[in-house]
Amino acid sequence: MDAALKDLLASYQTGLKTYFDSLPSDNSEVVNAKNLLKDMEALAESSQDYSAFMAEAQRQNYFTEIISFYTKLGNELYKLKPRNNKIPSATEIAKGYHLAYDSIGEAKDDPDIHAVYERVFALEKSASSGPEFIYRMEEENLFLRMSQVHLIIIMRNGLEKLLQSGIPSNSSVEQNLGVVSSPQMEHYFQIMQSRMRETNSVIEMELSAFEEAEQSRFSNLWDSTFLFTSFLSFLSPLISYRMTGSSEYKTDTREAYDFVCDFYGLNWDELFANSRIWDYFERTIYGGAKQTFNSQNINSAIELKNDLRKYLTECVENVDHKPDTTKQIVNFKGKEIGLNEVMNHLKTI
């Protein structure tokens, strides 16, 4: 399993551990939450890379479900509390928050998380009883803030792992690019951090998470389709032809390339000038097989592009199709946009 995925799953396990330790193992919501984590682990094991996992996890609504378990398990914990006439102390009630804080490891160093728990523990010391402690927690909206900061750091770490995925230890501008090219997922993590801060209740937080997950799921599907129809449909057989010299791949390359150029009104140079296509080519196509290409004396994405063009000239009669700007448009979320606007829309809308 990819190391970044191991870290991501570990963060979910840590976030729910307090509930698992405090509730019966046969509690239905505990069982459901553990089954979800097992499903996510199985998906991580079978995924080709971090980006593939994130796309499929979104499609199956895993992230929204994980968020909802914070509320569901919290409700189960509340229902389990014994009903008696003894008024609990603030210290008794705060035990769970100390356990939660101690279980989050390095996340304790995050200033937002530290500030929230510091205030919780300050209220514990100043409250004269458990009910007063709970009242003051609610009064200062600390239950919501605890949920927010935990989810925000999960989103922030997820974005960092996505951007750093596949980065080698060497350092140069190009080598420091991660191999995952997924602007829509970058946007999802960034907007989720912002939306979490703006929510005024746990329910609103869950609804916001669901809404953004749906938006991102659509964008991811749209992006995958765009990359295939505009680029991968001919690049895949071209790379196969480069490796094998097969006449079948040569024919597939010619037919796909001529169709793409005619349909989108582009040619080879204009395709690679498109920021979305170039980002994918540089990060994923070249970056994902950098060592292999380096062994072939191809040491940059530009060199790979030039090398592939030589093979393309063996497959097609005319590499430099005449551009047609009237065809260089796509429909994105009900709006026609230019091909040169695709990257910006995936990162901002």
C-alpha positions in Angstrom: 0.0 0.0 0.0 1.2 3.5 -0.8 2.8 5.2 2.3 0.7 8.3 1.9 -2.5 6.1 1.9 -1.3 4.4 5.1 -0.9 7.7 6.8 -4.4 8.8 5.6 -6.1 5.7 6.9 -4.2 6.0 10.2 -5.5 9.5 10.7 -9.1 8.2 10.3 -8.4 5.3 12.7 -6.9 7.8 15.2 -9.9 10.2 14.9 -12.4 7.4 15.7 -10.3 5.4 18.2 -11.7 7.1 21.3 -15.3 6.1 20.3 -14.2 2.6 19.5 -12.5 2.3 22.9 -15.5 3.7 24.7 -18.4 1.8 23.0 -19.2 -1.9 22.9 -17.6 -3.6 20.0 -21.0 -5.0 18.9 -22.6 -1.5 18.8 -24.1 -1.2 15.3 -22.5 2.2 14.5 -19.1 0.9 15.7 -19.5 -2.1 13.4 -20.5 0.1 10.5 -17.6 2.5 11.1 -15.1 -0.3 11.3 -16.5 -1.9 8.1 -16.1 1.4 6.3 -12.5 1.6 7.4 -12.0 -2.0 6.2 -13.5 -1.0 2.8 -11.2 2.0 2.6 -8.2 -0.1 3.5 -9.1 -2.7 0.8 -9.5 0.1 -1.7 -6.1 1.5 -0.8 -4.5 -1.9 -1.2 -6.1 -2.4 -4.7 -5.5 1.2 -6.0 -2.8 2.0 -8.4 -1.8 5.2 -6.7 -3.0 7.9 -4.3 -5.1 9.7 -7.0 -6.9 6.6 -8.0 -7.8 5.9 -4.4 -9.1 9.4 -3.8 -11.2 9.3 -7.0 -12.9 6.0 -6.2 -13.3 6.9 -2.5 -15.1 10.0 -3.6 -17.3 8.1 -6.0 -18.3 5.7 -3.1 -18.9 8.7 -0.8 -16.4 7.4 1.8 -15.3 10.8 3.0 -18.8 12.1 3.8 -19.5 8.8 5.6 -16.4 9.1 7.7 -17.4 12.6 8.7 -20.9 11.5 9.7 -19.5 8.8 12.1 -18.2 11.6 14.4 -21.8 12.6 15.0 -23.2 9.1 15.0 -20.7 7.6 17.4 -20.9 10.7 19.6 -24.7 10.1 19.9 -24.1 6.4 20.7 -21.7 7.4 23.5 -24.2 9.8 24.9 -27.0 7.2 25.0 -24.7 4.8 26.8 -24.2 7.1 29.7 -25.8 5.7 32.9 -28.9 7.5 34.1 -28.6 8.2 37.9 -28.9 11.0 40.4 -25.2 11.6 40.8 -24.0 14.8 39.3 -20.7 14.0 37.4 -17.7 16.3 37.9 -16.1 18.2 35.1 -13.0 16.0 35.4 -15.1 12.8 34.9 -16.7 14.2 31.7 -13.4 15.6 30.4 -11.7 12.2 30.5 -12.8 11.4 27.0 -11.4 14.7 25.7 -8.0 14.0 27.3 -8.0 10.6 25.7 -8.9 12.1 22.3 -6.2 14.7 22.6 -3.5 12.2 23.7 -4.4 9.9 20.8 -3.8 12.3 17.9 0.0 12.3 18.0 1.8 15.0 16.1 -1.6 16.7 15.3 -1.3 18.1 18.9 1.3 20.5 17.5 -1.3 22.1 15.2 -2.1 25.6 16.7 -5.8 25.3 16.0 -6.2 21.9 17.6 -4.0 23.0 20.5 -6.0 26.1 21.1 -9.4 24.3 21.1 -8.3 21.6 23.6 -6.4 24.1 25.7 -9.7 26.0 26.1 -11.6 22.7 26.9 -9.1 21.8 29.6 -9.2 25.4 31.0 -13.0 25.1 31.3 -12.6 21.7 33.0 -10.5 23.3 35.8 -12.8 26.3 36.3 -16.2 24.6 36.1 -17.8 23.6 39.5 -19.6 20.6 38.0 -20.0 18.4 35.0 -23.2 20.1 33.8 -21.6 23.5 34.1 -18.6 22.2 32.1 -21.0 21.0 29.3 -23.0 24.2 29.4 -19.9 26.4 29.0 -18.5 24.1 26.3 -21.8 24.5 24.3 -21.9 28.2 25.1 -18.5 28.7 23.4 -19.4 26.3 20.6 -16.4 24.0 21.5 -18.1 20.8 20.3 -18.3 22.2 16.8 -14.8 23.7 16.9 -13.3 20.3 17.9 -15.0 18.6 15.0 -13.9 21.4 12.7 -10.2 21.4 13.6 -10.0 17.6 13.4 -11.5 17.6 9.9 -9.6 20.6 8.7 -6.3 18.9 9.6 -7.4 15.7 7.9 -8.1 17.7 4.7 -4.9 19.7 5.0 -2.8 16.5 5.4 -4.7 14.9 2.5 -3.9 17.8 0.2 -0.2 17.7 1.3 0.0 14.0 0.6 -1.7 14.4 -2.8 0.7 17.1 -3.8 3.8 15.3 -2.5 2.9 11.9 -3.9 5.8 10.3 -5.7 8.3 13.1 -5.1 11.9 11.7 -5.2 14.5 12.7 -2.7 16.6 14.6 -5.3 15.8 18.3 -5.6 15.1 20.3 -8.7 12.0 22.2 -9.8 10.8 19.4 -12.0 11.7 16.6 -9.7 9.8 18.3 -6.9 6.6 17.8 -8.7 4.4 15.0 -7.4 3.3 12.4 -9.9 -0.4 12.9 -9.1 -2.0 15.4 -11.4 -5.4 16.1 -10.0 -6.4 19.8 -9.8 -10.0 19.0 -9.0 -8.9 17.1 -5.9 -6.5 19.9 -4.9 -9.5 22.2 -5.1 -11.7 19.8 -3.1 -9.2 19.7 -0.2 -8.7 23.5 -0.2 -12.4 24.4 -0.4 -13.3 21.8 2.3 -10.9 23.5 4.7 -12.5 26.8 4.0 -16.1 25.5 4.3 -15.4 23.7 7.6 -14.3 27.0 9.1 -17.5 28.7 8.0 -20.0 26.1 9.3 -22.2 26.9 12.3 -23.2 23.4 13.3 -22.2 19.8 13.0 -25.2 19.2 10.7 -24.2 22.1 8.4 -20.7 20.7 8.4 -21.9 17.3 7.2 -24.1 18.8 4.5 -21.2 21.0 3.3 -19.0 18.0 3.1 -21.6 16.1 1.1 -22.1 19.0 -1.3 -18.4 19.5 -1.9 -17.9 15.7 -2.4 -20.5 15.7 -5.0 -19.0 18.7 -6.8 -15.6 17.1 -6.7 -16.8 13.7 -7.8 -18.4 15.3 -10.9 -15.2 17.3 -11.7 -13.0 14.2 -11.3 -15.2 12.2 -13.8 -15.3 15.1 -16.2 -11.5 15.6 -16.0 -10.9 11.9 -16.6 -13.1 11.9 -19.6 -11.5 15.1 -20.9 -8.0 13.7 -20.6 -8.9 10.5 -22.4 -10.8 12.1 -25.3 -8.3 14.9 -25.9 -5.0 13.2 -25.1 -4.8 9.6 -23.8 -6.8 8.1 -26.6 -3.8 8.6 -28.9 -1.0 8.9 -26.4 -1.5 5.4 -25.0 -1.2 3.6 -28.4 1.6 5.9 -29.4 3.6 4.9 -26.3 2.8 1.3 -27.1 4.0 1.7 -30.7 7.2 3.3 -29.4 7.8 0.2 -27.2 6.8 -2.5 -29.7 6.7 -1.0 -33.2 3.4 -2.9 -33.7 1.5 -2.0 -36.9 -1.7 -2.4 -34.9 -0.7 0.3 -32.4 0.5 2.4 -35.4 -2.9 2.3 -36.9 -4.6 3.0 -33.6 -2.3 6.0 -33.1 -3.0 7.5 -36.5 -6.8 7.1 -36.2 -7.0 8.5 -32.7 -4.7 11.4 -33.3 -6.4 12.5 -36.5 -9.8 12.3 -34.8 -8.6 14.3 -31.8 -7.0 17.0 -33.9 -10.1 17.3 -36.1 -12.6 17.2 -33.2 -10.9 19.8 -31.0 -9.3 21.8 -33.8 -5.8 21.3 -32.4 -2.4 19.9 -33.3 0.5 18.4 -31.4 2.1 21.6 -30.2 -1.3 23.1 -29.2 -2.2 20.0 -27.2 1.0 20.2 -25.2 0.5 23.9 -24.7 -2.8 23.2 -22.9 -2.0 23.7 -19.2 -4.2 20.8 -18.1 -2.7 18.3 -20.6 0.8 19.5 -19.9 0.4 19.1 -16.1 -0.8 15.6 -16.5 1.9 14.7 -19.0 4.7 16.2 -16.9 3.6 14.8 -13.5 2.0 11.5 -14.3 3.2 10.3 -17.7 6.8 11.4 -17.3 7.0 11.7 -13.5 5.4 8.3 -12.9 8.0 6.6 -15.0 10.9 9.0 -14.5 13.5 6.3 -13.7 12.6 4.3 -16.8 12.9 7.3 -19.1 16.1 8.5 -17.4 17.6 5.1 -18.2 16.7 5.8 -21.9 18.6 9.1 -21.7 15.3 11.1 -21.5 15.7 13.5 -18.6 12.8 15.8 -18.8 9.2 15.9 -19.9 10.1 18.2 -22.8 12.6 15.6 -24.0 10.0 12.9 -23.8 7.5 15.0 -25.7 10.1 15.5 -28.5 11.0 11.8 -28.5 7.3 10.8 -28.9 6.8 13.3 -31.7 9.5 11.4 -33.7 7.4 8.2 -33.3 4.2 10.1 -34.2 5.7 11.1 -37.5 6.0 7.4 -38.4 2.2 6.9 -37.6 0.5 9.9 -39.2 0.8 11.8 -42.5 0.4 15.3 -40.9 1.4 16.0 -37.4 0.8 19.7 -37.7 -3.0 19.9 -38.3 -4.3 23.3 -39.1 -5.8 24.7 -35.8 -9.5 25.7 -35.7 -10.3 27.9 -32.8 -14.1 27.5 -33.3 -13.7 23.9 -32.1 -11.6 24.6 -29.1 -14.4 24.6 -26.6 -15.9 22.1 -24.1 -19.0 22.1 -21.9 -18.1 22.3 -18.2 -21.1 22.2 -15.7 -23.5 23.6 -18.2 -21.2 26.3 -19.6 -19.0 26.5 -22.7 -15.4 27.2 -21.9 -12.3 27.4 -24.0 -9.8 24.5 -23.8 -7.2 26.8 -22.4 -9.6 27.5 -19.4 -10.0 23.9 -18.3 -7.1 23.9 -15.8 -8.4 27.1 -14.1 -12.0 25.8 -13.9 -10.9 22.5 -12.3 -8.9 24.3 -9.7 -11.5 27.0 -8.8 -15.0 25.9 -9.6 
